[in-house]
Amino acid sequence: MLNRLFVFVLLAAATAPAVAVDPETARKIHKDATPSLVAVQYTYEGELGRRELVGAGVVVSEDGLIMTSISITPLSLPDEQMKSFKVLIPGDDQTEIDAEFLGRDERSNVAFVRVKKDSAEKEKAFERLKPIKFEDSPVGIGDEIVSIGLLGKTAAYQSYFTTALVSANLRGEIKHILATDSLGSVGSPVFNTKGQAIGWVHMQLGQQTFLNDNDPQSVIQSLYIAPRTFVPTKEFSRSLAEPPTPGKPLSLPWMGVAQMGGLKKEVAEFFGLKNKAAVQVGDVIAGTPADKAGLKAGNIIVALDGKELERGDVPDEAAAILSRQIRWRKPGDTVTLSVITEPNKPPTEIKMSLSERPKQENQAKRFYAEDLGFTAREIVFDDTYRRKLPAETKGVVIALVKRASAAQSGKLQDGDLVTRMNQTAITDVEQFKQAYQDFRKEKAKEAVVLEVVRQGQDEIIRIEPPR
């Protein structure tokens, strides 16, 4: 989807007409929207050091709920490594308010924090802010739109506005609206000329996400290479209504289908599905809801709960759209898939009760062996599935090997599955941590010997401690 958007953007840029929003209207939208824009700051503390990161946020409720892009808090970062969240209120007397990280919602690629109004001073500071009410108001080709963004730290997080026309409505897993001209930076709200907030500039390839880069060039990077698409309110409104709960990752449903794809033209014609959206099942995982319900590899899904599947702009997007529709359900919900198993036969109805998605890598417990420069984490479902190993496999997975470390010199690699250390079997990350610390305490100058599985082969890794 992102690669195709680059093509659309280049085509639109070549023919972008001038936009002339009435100056009074532009000033009013800018004035009304600016008190809704804040900077969200937190401290990353992990194996790679400590660093402050800042991104754009939008106040979306009276009680201090703030939405930001999921790219500000990437899924690759464990929650425990993101600390000391603050909301920065731009202005001459820039104010900081402590905030709590609520979590990410990958269904719409947003994240949320909530301010802590734990003093009269902070309560007064927050009263200066004005929540934005996003509205599901469709726009058509040629409609004028305005977006309000934030400049970077070296420009004091000043707000700025841009104008454009709607150029195209793009289908896909998440629907996008293409503009003829530049939009505000990632995290900017988008308005129609009535002043209604109709969308939001989402994360997109090639865009500057963070606002606190000390390089002066980065301050205006979002102006040189500005976003050209935004997401309409309908695509994230459910996330606003049901934000995550602090300390508890969002519980997402799961069918147990690891691979799905859209039908190629020849396959669609063979099954009598020409010009229809359909999804072919690639792999059904044993013991999952899909397996128990009787779904098989090669089956073709043509409807969800009695409704035909949605089309994307290309066939493969039908699978992504279906996956996202499933993700918006809840664990325990029952769904009905209409499935074709053979050509020229009517669809079969398959009902299944969705289970909870298995734990993800960013939720796994971790241990950092600082002296040797590597991080081990607990095994999650994806680790055993990719390696075609039994679900009950014991050990730990190497999540990170620090550059120029003793672990790198010893040829340890990211993704190695550690099964034994110094001839002792490894069961889980807690046992590995204890065994490692006990060994280093007793024999600080001796090498650590790890038995690992790498690409299906057993390897012996010897790591000499730094001297």
NUPA-844250 format. One record per residue (C-alpha): residue number from 1; chain; x, y, z. Coordinates in nm, 3 decimals, always signed. Layout:
BEGIN
  nr kette       X       Y       Z
 NUM     A       X       Y       Z
...
***
This chain:
BEGIN
  nr kette       X       Y       Z
   1     A  +0.000  +0.000  +0.000
   2     A  +0.275  +0.248  +0.094
   3     A  +0.470  +0.195  -0.229
   4     A  +0.158  +0.260  -0.433
   5     A  +0.093  +0.576  -0.233
   6     A  +0.432  +0.712  -0.341
   7     A  +0.321  +0.674  -0.704
   8     A  -0.008  +0.851  -0.634
   9     A  +0.174  +1.129  -0.449
  10     A  +0.418  +1.188  -0.735
  11     A  +0.135  +1.202  -0.989
  12     A  -0.066  +1.441  -0.774
  13     A  +0.235  +1.665  -0.716
  14     A  +0.291  +1.704  -1.087
  15     A  -0.056  +1.848  -1.141
  16     A  -0.133  +2.008  -0.804
  17     A  -0.355  +2.315  -0.850
  18     A  -0.325  +2.623  -0.632
  19     A  -0.560  +2.630  -0.333
  20     A  -0.706  +2.955  -0.208
  21     A  -0.891  +2.908  +0.123
  22     A  -1.050  +3.229  +0.243
  23     A  -0.793  +3.399  +0.475
  24     A  -1.048  +3.460  +0.748
  25     A  -1.152  +3.093  +0.741
  26     A  -0.788  +2.980  +0.750
  27     A  -0.706  +3.203  +1.046
  28     A  -1.011  +3.083  +1.239
  29     A  -0.934  +2.714  +1.186
  30     A  -0.572  +2.773  +1.286
  31     A  -0.671  +2.969  +1.598
  32     A  -0.931  +2.713  +1.707
  33     A  -0.708  +2.409  +1.644
  34     A  -0.381  +2.532  +1.795
  35     A  -0.492  +2.485  +2.161
  36     A  -0.557  +2.118  +2.079
  37     A  -0.201  +2.042  +1.970
  38     A  +0.063  +1.924  +2.216
  39     A  +0.397  +1.748  +2.208
  40     A  +0.418  +1.404  +2.372
  41     A  +0.755  +1.331  +2.531
  42     A  +0.895  +1.019  +2.694
  43     A  +1.231  +0.868  +2.783
  44     A  +1.356  +0.552  +2.616
  45     A  +1.574  +0.352  +2.855
  46     A  +1.704  +0.028  +2.712
  47     A  +2.006  -0.165  +2.596
  48     A  +2.100  +0.109  +2.350
  49     A  +2.113  +0.382  +2.612
  50     A  +1.883  +0.660  +2.721
  51     A  +1.716  +0.914  +2.495
  52     A  +1.426  +1.157  +2.506
  53     A  +1.177  +1.128  +2.220
  54     A  +0.904  +1.377  +2.129
  55     A  +0.615  +1.350  +1.882
  56     A  +0.297  +1.538  +1.798
  57     A  -0.023  +1.473  +1.992
  58     A  -0.386  +1.586  +1.976
  59     A  -0.610  +1.640  +2.278
  60     A  -0.929  +1.441  +2.214
  61     A  -1.129  +1.461  +2.539
  62     A  -1.201  +1.689  +2.833
  63     A  -1.042  +1.443  +3.078
  64     A  -0.696  +1.472  +2.924
  65     A  -0.689  +1.189  +2.669
  66     A  -0.432  +1.253  +2.398
  67     A  -0.389  +1.065  +2.072
  68     A  -0.054  +1.031  +1.898
  69     A  +0.086  +0.820  +1.616
  70     A  +0.188  +0.464  +1.693
  71     A  +0.517  +0.549  +1.519
  72     A  +0.604  +0.767  +1.822
  73     A  +0.596  +0.453  +2.039
  74     A  +0.698  +0.181  +1.790
  75     A  +0.574  -0.174  +1.843
  76     A  +0.938  -0.285  +1.848
  77     A  +0.987  -0.105  +2.182
  78     A  +0.886  -0.299  +2.494
  79     A  +0.646  -0.102  +2.713
  80     A  +0.884  -0.129  +3.008
  81     A  +1.153  +0.067  +2.819
  82     A  +0.929  +0.372  +2.766
  83     A  +0.929  +0.586  +3.081
  84     A  +0.852  +0.934  +3.221
  85     A  +0.579  +1.040  +2.980
  86     A  +0.505  +1.412  +2.968
  87     A  +0.279  +1.640  +2.768
  88     A  +0.442  +1.964  +2.652
  89     A  +0.205  +2.256  +2.597
  90     A  +0.362  +2.486  +2.335
  91     A  +0.380  +2.859  +2.401
  92     A  +0.605  +3.129  +2.535
  93     A  +0.590  +2.968  +2.880
  94     A  +0.609  +2.609  +2.758
  95     A  +0.452  +2.389  +3.026
  96     A  +0.519  +2.024  +3.108
  97     A  +0.250  +1.800  +3.256
  98     A  +0.316  +1.444  +3.371
  99     A  +0.126  +1.183  +3.172
 100     A  +0.049  +0.813  +3.178
 101     A  +0.102  +0.587  +2.878
 102     A  -0.221  +0.398  +2.809
 103     A  -0.101  +0.184  +2.521
 104     A  -0.108  +0.134  +2.145
 105     A  -0.396  +0.042  +1.918
 106     A  -0.247  -0.120  +1.610
 107     A  -0.592  -0.161  +1.455
 108     A  -0.578  +0.208  +1.362
 109     A  -0.206  +0.280  +1.418
 110     A  -0.255  +0.520  +1.707
 111     A  -0.133  +0.538  +2.068
 112     A  -0.275  +0.716  +2.371
 113     A  -0.153  +0.897  +2.682
 114     A  -0.354  +1.071  +2.953
 115     A  -0.236  +1.374  +3.150
 116     A  -0.203  +1.363  +3.526
 117     A  -0.374  +1.674  +3.666
 118     A  -0.236  +1.614  +4.015
 119     A  -0.194  +1.976  +4.120
 120     A  -0.379  +2.306  +4.088
 121     A  -0.097  +2.442  +3.872
 122     A  -0.121  +2.151  +3.625
 123     A  -0.500  +2.171  +3.627
 124     A  -0.477  +2.537  +3.531
 125     A  -0.222  +2.463  +3.259
 126     A  -0.442  +2.194  +3.110
 127     A  -0.742  +2.428  +3.105
 128     A  -0.563  +2.619  +2.829
 129     A  -0.608  +2.317  +2.601
 130     A  -0.912  +2.249  +2.390
 131     A  -1.009  +1.896  +2.286
 132     A  -1.083  +1.828  +1.921
 133     A  -1.401  +1.647  +1.830
 134     A  -1.334  +1.440  +1.518
 135     A  -1.637  +1.400  +1.294
 136     A  -1.720  +1.145  +1.028
 137     A  -1.786  +1.394  +0.751
 138     A  -1.705  +1.263  +0.401
 139     A  -1.519  +1.476  +0.147
 140     A  -1.526  +1.458  -0.230
 141     A  -1.280  +1.518  -0.508
 142     A  -1.190  +1.886  -0.529
 143     A  -1.303  +1.976  -0.176
 144     A  -1.076  +2.216  +0.009
 145     A  -0.905  +2.088  +0.324
 146     A  -0.683  +2.246  +0.588
 147     A  -0.438  +2.071  +0.821
 148     A  -0.271  +2.211  +1.131
 149     A  +0.068  +2.069  +1.234
 150     A  +0.351  +2.125  +1.481
 151     A  +0.704  +2.228  +1.391
 152     A  +0.998  +2.076  +1.577
 153     A  +1.159  +2.158  +1.910
 154     A  +1.404  +2.409  +1.763
 155     A  +1.102  +2.601  +1.630
 156     A  +0.939  +2.589  +1.977
 157     A  +0.670  +2.347  +1.856
 158     A  +0.488  +2.627  +1.676
 159     A  +0.169  +2.536  +1.494
 160     A  +0.133  +2.595  +1.122
 161     A  -0.138  +2.538  +0.865
 162     A  -0.145  +2.403  +0.511
 163     A  -0.415  +2.390  +0.247
 164     A  -0.490  +2.140  -0.028
 165     A  -0.767  +1.985  -0.233
 166     A  -0.892  +1.628  -0.209
 167     A  -0.738  +1.440  -0.501
 168     A  -0.849  +1.077  -0.457
 169     A  -1.011  +0.835  -0.214
 170     A  -0.791  +0.525  -0.185
 171     A  -0.914  +0.184  -0.076
 172     A  -0.710  -0.059  +0.131
 173     A  -0.669  -0.209  +0.476
 174     A  -0.695  +0.145  +0.613
 175     A  -0.862  +0.389  +0.377
 176     A  -0.661  +0.698  +0.283
 177     A  -0.747  +1.029  +0.123
 178     A  -0.490  +1.173  -0.115
 179     A  -0.435  +1.549  -0.125
 180     A  -0.313  +1.758  -0.416
 181     A  -0.068  +1.945  -0.198
 182     A  +0.122  +1.926  +0.130
 183     A  -0.046  +1.835  +0.458
 184     A  +0.078  +1.897  +0.811
 185     A  +0.336  +1.664  +0.966
 186     A  +0.250  +1.322  +1.111
 187     A  -0.009  +1.364  +1.387
 188     A  -0.179  +1.671  +1.235
 189     A  -0.560  +1.701  +1.237
 190     A  -0.729  +1.773  +0.903
 191     A  -1.032  +2.003  +0.867
 192     A  -1.286  +2.094  +0.605
 193     A  -1.363  +2.461  +0.538
 194     A  -1.647  +2.446  +0.794
 195     A  -1.386  +2.384  +1.064
 196     A  -1.491  +2.023  +1.123
 197     A  -1.206  +1.782  +1.210
 198     A  -1.253  +1.517  +0.942
 199     A  -0.928  +1.320  +0.964
 200     A  -0.574  +1.285  +1.083
 201     A  -0.231  +1.260  +0.918
 202     A  -0.116  +0.905  +0.991
 203     A  +0.235  +0.759  +0.996
 204     A  +0.370  +0.708  +0.645
 205     A  +0.690  +0.603  +0.474
 206     A  +0.961  +0.867  +0.446
 207     A  +0.817  +1.106  +0.705
 208     A  +0.990  +1.257  +1.006
 209     A  +0.813  +1.122  +1.316
 210     A  +1.000  +1.284  +1.604
 211     A  +1.005  +1.657  +1.675
 212     A  +1.315  +1.687  +1.893
 213     A  +1.594  +1.621  +1.644
 214     A  +1.865  +1.882  +1.708
 215     A  +1.950  +1.904  +1.339
 216     A  +1.799  +2.237  +1.217
 217     A  +1.719  +2.074  +0.884
 218     A  +1.476  +1.837  +1.051
 219     A  +1.268  +2.131  +1.173
 220     A  +1.144  +2.196  +0.822
 221     A  +1.183  +1.845  +0.678
 222     A  +0.808  +1.796  +0.705
 223     A  +0.770  +2.105  +0.485
 224     A  +1.022  +1.996  +0.222
 225     A  +0.886  +1.642  +0.198
 226     A  +0.538  +1.676  +0.344
 227     A  +0.274  +1.404  +0.387
 228     A  +0.018  +1.384  +0.110
 229     A  -0.241  +1.145  +0.255
 230     A  -0.459  +1.139  +0.566
 231     A  -0.696  +0.893  +0.732
 232     A  -1.065  +0.988  +0.760
 233     A  -1.221  +0.991  +1.107
 234     A  -1.416  +0.671  +1.046
 235     A  -1.091  +0.472  +1.039
 236     A  -0.991  +0.556  +1.399
 237     A  -1.314  +0.668  +1.571
 238     A  -1.355  +0.332  +1.748
 239     A  -1.009  +0.369  +1.899
 240     A  -1.112  +0.708  +2.040
 241     A  -1.421  +0.552  +2.196
 242     A  -1.231  +0.257  +2.348
 243     A  -0.872  +0.360  +2.434
 244     A  -0.635  +0.100  +2.583
 245     A  -0.609  +0.034  +2.956
 246     A  -0.281  +0.131  +3.131
 247     A  -0.047  -0.162  +3.193
 248     A  -0.263  -0.402  +2.995
 249     A  -0.188  -0.461  +2.625
 250     A  -0.492  -0.445  +2.398
 251     A  -0.656  -0.788  +2.374
 252     A  -0.701  -0.867  +2.006
 253     A  -0.890  -1.162  +1.854
 254     A  -0.728  -1.437  +1.649
 255     A  -0.849  -1.698  +1.402
 256     A  -0.523  -1.893  +1.378
 257     A  -0.467  -1.835  +1.007
 258     A  -0.103  -1.742  +0.952
 259     A  -0.115  -1.655  +0.584
 260     A  -0.390  -1.518  +0.360
 261     A  -0.371  -1.361  +0.017
 262     A  -0.588  -1.212  -0.254
 263     A  -0.672  -1.420  -0.561
 264     A  -0.471  -1.379  -0.877
 265     A  -0.675  -1.321  -1.190
 266     A  -0.633  -1.678  -1.322
 267     A  -0.734  -1.836  -0.989
 268     A  -1.034  -1.605  -0.954
 269     A  -1.159  -1.700  -1.300
 270     A  -1.109  -2.072  -1.227
 271     A  -1.332  -2.046  -0.920
 272     A  -1.588  -1.826  -1.096
 273     A  -1.497  -1.520  -0.888
 274     A  -1.397  -1.276  -1.160
 275     A  -1.421  -0.914  -1.039
 276     A  -1.512  -1.026  -0.686
 277     A  -1.316  -0.979  -0.367
 278     A  -1.194  -1.311  -0.228
 279     A  -0.917  -1.435  +0.002
 280     A  -0.730  -1.765  -0.018
 281     A  -0.620  -1.933  +0.303
 282     A  -0.249  -2.019  +0.308
 283     A  -0.182  -2.190  +0.641
 284     A  -0.412  -2.293  +0.926
 285     A  -0.236  -2.346  +1.260
 286     A  -0.323  -2.666  +1.445
 287     A  -0.539  -2.631  +1.754
 288     A  -0.657  -2.277  +1.674
 289     A  -1.019  -2.161  +1.622
 290     A  -0.983  -2.186  +1.243
 291     A  -0.851  -2.541  +1.267
 292     A  -1.124  -2.650  +1.509
 293     A  -1.392  -2.498  +1.285
 294     A  -1.269  -2.693  +0.982
 295     A  -1.102  -2.419  +0.776
 296     A  -0.835  -2.565  +0.549
 297     A  -0.535  -2.436  +0.357
 298     A  -0.645  -2.349  +0.005
 299     A  -1.003  -2.261  +0.104
 300     A  -1.131  -1.937  -0.047
 301     A  -1.319  -1.692  +0.175
 302     A  -1.582  -1.485  -0.007
 303     A  -1.791  -1.336  +0.275
 304     A  -1.774  -1.246  +0.645
 305     A  -2.096  -1.276  +0.847
 306     A  -2.302  -1.287  +0.531
 307     A  -2.148  -0.976  +0.373
 308     A  -1.926  -0.992  +0.065
 309     A  -1.563  -0.903  +0.130
 310     A  -1.449  -0.549  +0.060
 311     A  -1.227  -0.483  -0.239
 312     A  -0.901  -0.294  -0.223
 313     A  -0.731  -0.116  -0.510
 314     A  -0.532  -0.437  -0.575
 315     A  -0.636  -0.803  -0.508
 316     A  -0.393  -0.863  -0.219
 317     A  -0.555  -0.587  -0.014
 318     A  -0.870  -0.796  +0.029
 319     A  -0.677  -1.017  +0.274
 320     A  -0.552  -0.718  +0.473
 321     A  -0.902  -0.570  +0.486
 322     A  -1.048  -0.898  +0.612
 323     A  -0.773  -0.930  +0.876
 324     A  -0.845  -0.580  +1.004
 325     A  -1.220  -0.648  +1.019
 326     A  -1.146  -0.953  +1.233
 327     A  -0.914  -0.749  +1.458
 328     A  -1.200  -0.513  +1.539
 329     A  -1.393  -0.802  +1.697
 330     A  -1.328  -0.925  +2.050
 331     A  -1.187  -1.256  +2.177
 332     A  -1.482  -1.489  +2.226
 333     A  -1.689  -1.339  +1.944
 334     A  -1.832  -1.578  +1.688
 335     A  -1.778  -1.507  +1.318
 336     A  -1.912  -1.685  +1.012
 337     A  -1.698  -1.726  +0.701
 338     A  -1.847  -1.819  +0.365
 339     A  -1.590  -2.053  +0.210
 340     A  -1.552  -2.208  -0.135
 341     A  -1.368  -2.541  -0.135
 342     A  -1.415  -2.647  -0.498
 343     A  -1.496  -2.476  -0.830
 344     A  -1.862  -2.450  -0.930
 345     A  -1.985  -2.533  -0.581
 346     A  -2.178  -2.297  -0.349
 347     A  -1.999  -2.155  -0.043
 348     A  -1.995  -2.347  +0.286
 349     A  -2.065  -2.162  +0.610
 350     A  -1.793  -2.203  +0.873
 351     A  -1.853  -2.066  +1.222
 352     A  -1.572  -2.012  +1.470
 353     A  -1.527  -1.855  +1.811
 354     A  -1.227  -1.621  +1.808
 355     A  -0.954  -1.669  +2.068
 356     A  -0.710  -1.411  +2.206
 357     A  -0.404  -1.337  +1.994
 358     A  -0.088  -1.493  +2.139
 359     A  +0.164  -1.277  +2.322
 360     A  +0.378  -1.059  +2.092
 361     A  +0.753  -0.997  +2.106
 362     A  +0.722  -0.650  +2.258
 363     A  +0.524  -0.802  +2.548
 364     A  +0.783  -1.071  +2.624
 365     A  +0.992  -1.064  +2.944
 366     A  +1.353  -0.964  +2.879
 367     A  +1.693  -0.986  +3.043
 368     A  +1.991  -0.773  +2.943
 369     A  +2.333  -0.926  +2.999
 370     A  +2.506  -0.590  +3.006
 371     A  +2.863  -0.714  +3.052
 372     A  +2.852  -0.924  +2.732
 373     A  +2.610  -0.699  +2.542
 374     A  +2.308  -0.911  +2.456
 375     A  +1.939  -0.932  +2.548
 376     A  +1.747  -1.257  +2.588
 377     A  +1.368  -1.272  +2.596
 378     A  +1.102  -1.533  +2.656
 379     A  +0.982  -1.745  +2.364
 380     A  +0.652  -1.636  +2.207
 381     A  +0.424  -1.811  +1.960
 382     A  +0.580  -1.652  +1.650
 383     A  +0.920  -1.794  +1.747
 384     A  +0.803  -2.156  +1.747
 385     A  +0.576  -2.111  +1.445
 386     A  +0.847  -1.964  +1.222
 387     A  +1.091  -2.237  +1.322
 388     A  +0.829  -2.513  +1.295
 389     A  +0.900  -2.615  +1.655
 390     A  +0.660  -2.760  +1.915
 391     A  +0.467  -2.497  +2.111
 392     A  +0.620  -2.628  +2.435
 393     A  +0.981  -2.559  +2.321
 394     A  +1.200  -2.438  +2.608
 395     A  +1.474  -2.176  +2.602
 396     A  +1.515  -1.805  +2.532
 397     A  +1.549  -1.602  +2.213
 398     A  +1.824  -1.346  +2.155
 399     A  +1.641  -1.018  +2.100
 400     A  +1.943  -0.790  +2.057
 401     A  +2.319  -0.811  +2.017
 402     A  +2.492  -0.480  +2.087
 403     A  +2.744  -0.359  +1.832
 404     A  +3.113  -0.395  +1.923
 405     A  +3.019  -0.610  +2.223
 406     A  +3.170  -0.935  +2.347
 407     A  +2.852  -1.113  +2.228
 408     A  +2.901  -0.982  +1.874
 409     A  +3.267  -1.086  +1.880
 410     A  +3.151  -1.433  +1.984
 411     A  +2.922  -1.449  +1.676
 412     A  +2.595  -1.447  +1.870
 413     A  +2.310  -1.329  +1.644
 414     A  +1.966  -1.175  +1.681
 415     A  +1.704  -1.449  +1.665
 416     A  +1.924  -1.728  +1.800
 417     A  +1.726  -1.972  +2.013
 418     A  +1.932  -2.054  +2.324
 419     A  +1.861  -2.401  +2.463
 420     A  +2.157  -2.456  +2.699
 421     A  +2.412  -2.241  +2.883
 422     A  +2.731  -2.399  +3.011
 423     A  +2.569  -2.741  +2.959
 424     A  +2.265  -2.647  +3.169
 425     A  +1.926  -2.670  +2.997
 426     A  +1.739  -2.339  +2.972
 427     A  +1.366  -2.341  +3.048
 428     A  +1.261  -1.975  +3.042
 429     A  +1.396  -1.622  +3.073
 430     A  +1.373  -1.606  +3.454
 431     A  +1.573  -1.928  +3.494
 432     A  +1.824  -1.807  +3.231
 433     A  +1.865  -1.475  +3.414
 434     A  +1.928  -1.644  +3.749
 435     A  +2.169  -1.901  +3.603
 436     A  +2.358  -1.632  +3.410
 437     A  +2.392  -1.400  +3.710
 438     A  +2.505  -1.685  +3.937
 439     A  +2.769  -1.794  +3.685
 440     A  +2.903  -1.441  +3.624
 441     A  +2.923  -1.381  +4.000
 442     A  +3.122  -1.696  +4.062
 443     A  +3.333  -1.700  +3.745
 444     A  +3.348  -1.345  +3.614
 445     A  +3.654  -1.410  +3.395
 446     A  +3.538  -1.733  +3.231
 447     A  +3.366  -1.763  +2.895
 448     A  +2.992  -1.825  +2.864
 449     A  +2.909  -2.114  +2.631
 450     A  +2.565  -2.108  +2.469
 451     A  +2.406  -2.385  +2.267
 452     A  +2.175  -2.224  +2.011
 453     A  +1.948  -2.323  +1.725
 454     A  +2.006  -2.106  +1.417
 455     A  +1.819  -2.166  +1.092
 456     A  +1.743  -2.521  +1.201
 457     A  +2.106  -2.603  +1.285
 458     A  +2.266  -2.647  +1.626
 459     A  +2.554  -2.409  +1.699
 460     A  +2.796  -2.364  +1.988
 461     A  +2.866  -1.999  +2.076
 462     A  +3.155  -1.916  +2.309
 463     A  +3.159  -1.561  +2.444
 464     A  +3.471  -1.438  +2.620
 465     A  +3.412  -1.166  +2.879
 466     A  +3.572  -0.824  +2.808
 467     A  +3.911  -0.778  +2.967
***
